């Protein structure tokens, strides 16, 4: 039996959420995650808000990890 359009949309949304949660659990910034997923930061941030995903790392502005 073929997958219906509503089933396909539900599966696709679940796969996107799983990919974003995986990136968040890696404890990287949204900027790094956007690079990893080859998407714009604003698009990633919109999805994080829309899908209500907790993102533990909050970095603003320019941040140099090598200085820590």
N, C-alpha and C positions, 0 to 999 in steps of 0.2 A: 504494500500500500504506500502511496506517495505521501509526502509530508505536505500538510496544508499551509497556506500562507500565514495564518495566525500562529501555527505551531513553529514555523520557520522564524518568524519575528521573535517569539518568546525564546527560542533556542539561541538566536543571534544575540539578543540582549543579555542572556545568561553568560554567553561566552565572552562578551565584552567586559561584563562585570568581573568575571573570573580573572581575566588578563590584568585589569586594573588593580584588583585586590592583591594579586601576585606581586605586582610592582610595589604597591604600598607596603607589603610585608617584607620587602627587601630593604626597607628603611632608607630609601633614596628620595630625593626631592622630586616634586612634580616636573620640574624642568628636565631632570635626568630621565625620568620615566617617559616624558614626551619624546625625547631623543631616541630612547630605546624602542618605542612603538612607532617611530617615524610619523609623528603627528605634531600639530601646533599645541603649544602650552594652553592657549585659551580653549581649544577643543577638548583637551584632556580635563582641564579644570571644570568645564561645563558638564562633562560626563560624571565627574566625581561628585559634583553637587546634585545633579539630576538623579543619580543612582544611590545617593546617600552613603558614600564610601568614606570611612574614617581614614584620613591620611596623617600618620603620626609625625612625619618630618615637616617642620614649618621653617623654611628659610626664605628670607626676603632680601632683595638687592644682591649685589655681588658678594660672593662668599668663596673664600679660598681655603679649602680643606688643609692644604699643606702648612698653613700657619698655626694649626692647632697642635 
